[in-house]
Amino acid sequence: MQNILYGVPISKSKFEHATQLTKRISKFSVLVDSAQVFSELEDHAKREGIQWSVFLKVDSGYHRAGVDPTKPDAIELALSMSRSVYVNLEGIYSHSGHAYSTSSSSQIIDIAQSEMRIMRELKDG
């Protein structure tokens, strides 16, 4: 495997293992969902001499993980990540886990359309 995304927001306790994977795999990407984790990830990269491949995790309605796309902090974090020499911001990422509990295809479509709207609004700033 040469392109892997660690599918949950990374925490500091996972940095060492993720560092080893970053060094062994052509493209190992992680999700970041807060300014604090980004700062810690950047500090770790400086010490290790690596560059992280990162997606900004966006909350699309489940409210379990991700930045709040309606807050200015989300754009500020994305801009900080894009300016970092220790991070390659690959893009924005969301997962509408709340779609699993739906009972109809129309509910799934509604959630998917909401997720697309949220992501577009964030992208457009």
DODOBA-645536 format. One line per 8 residues: number of its first residue (from 0); for each residue x, y, z of C-alpha. Coordinates in Angstrom, 1 decimal, padded with zeros to 4 digits. Layout:
NUM	X Y Z  ...;
END
This chain:
0	000.0 000.0 000.0  001.4 003.3 -001.0  -001.4 005.8 -000.1  -003.1 005.5 003.3  -005.3 007.9 005.2  -005.5 007.3 008.9  -009.3 007.7 009.1  -009.8 009.3 012.5;
8	-008.4 012.6 013.8  -004.9 012.0 015.1  -004.0 012.4 018.7  -000.6 013.1 020.2  -000.4 009.5 021.5  -000.3 008.3 017.9  002.4 010.6 016.6  005.3 008.1 017.0;
16	003.5 005.3 015.2  002.3 007.7 012.5  005.9 009.0 012.1  007.1 005.5 011.4  004.4 005.0 008.8  005.1 008.4 007.2  008.7 007.3 006.8  007.8 003.9 005.3;
24	004.8 004.6 003.1  004.9 006.9 000.0  001.9 008.8 001.2  000.5 008.4 004.7  -002.1 011.1 005.6  -003.6 012.1 008.9  -006.7 014.1 009.9  -006.4 017.2 012.1;
32	-009.4 018.6 013.8  -008.0 021.3 016.1  -005.4 024.0 016.4  -003.9 022.4 019.4  -003.3 019.1 017.6  -001.9 021.0 014.6  000.6 022.8 016.8  001.7 019.6 018.5;
40	001.9 017.8 015.1  004.0 020.7 013.7  006.4 020.6 016.7  006.7 016.8 016.4  007.6 017.2 012.7  010.3 019.7 013.5  011.9 017.3 015.9  011.6 014.4 013.5;
48	012.6 016.2 010.3  009.4 015.1 008.5  006.5 016.7 006.7  003.0 015.5 007.4  000.4 015.0 004.7  -002.8 016.4 006.4  -006.5 016.8 005.8  -008.5 019.2 007.9;
56	-011.4 017.2 009.4  -014.6 019.1 009.2  -017.7 018.4 011.3  -020.6 017.9 008.9  -023.3 017.4 011.4  -022.5 014.5 013.6  -020.7 016.7 016.2  -018.2 014.1 017.2;
64	-015.1 015.3 015.5  -013.9 018.0 013.2  -013.7 021.8 013.2  -016.9 023.7 013.2  -017.2 025.0 009.7  -019.3 028.0 010.8  -016.5 029.4 013.0  -013.7 031.7 011.7;
72	-011.3 029.4 013.5  -011.8 026.8 010.8  -010.5 029.1 008.1  -007.7 030.3 010.3  -006.6 026.8 011.0  -006.7 025.8 007.3  -004.6 028.9 006.4  -002.1 028.1 009.2;
80	-001.8 024.6 007.9  -001.4 025.7 004.3  001.5 028.0 005.3  003.4 025.4 007.4  006.6 024.0 006.0  006.0 020.9 008.2  002.5 020.1 006.8  001.2 019.5 003.3;
88	-002.5 020.4 003.5  -004.1 017.9 001.1  -007.6 019.3 001.5  -010.7 019.1 003.7  -012.4 015.9 004.8  -015.7 015.0 006.4  -017.6 011.9 007.2  -021.4 012.1 007.9;
96	-021.6 009.2 010.3  -025.1 010.2 011.3  -026.3 008.9 007.9  -025.9 005.4 009.2  -029.0 005.8 011.4  -031.3 006.9 008.6  -034.2 004.8 007.4  -034.7 006.1 003.9;
104	-032.8 007.0 000.8  -034.3 010.5 000.9  -032.7 011.1 004.4  -029.4 009.9 003.1  -029.6 012.3 000.1  -030.5 015.1 002.4  -027.5 014.4 004.6  -025.2 014.1 001.5;
112	-026.5 017.4 000.1  -026.0 019.1 003.5  -022.4 017.8 003.7  -021.7 019.1 000.2  -023.1 022.5 001.1  -021.1 022.7 004.3  -017.8 021.7 002.6  -018.4 024.2 -000.3;
120	-019.2 027.0 002.1  -016.0 026.3 004.0  -013.9 026.1 000.9  -015.3 029.3 -000.4  -014.6 031.0 002.9;
END
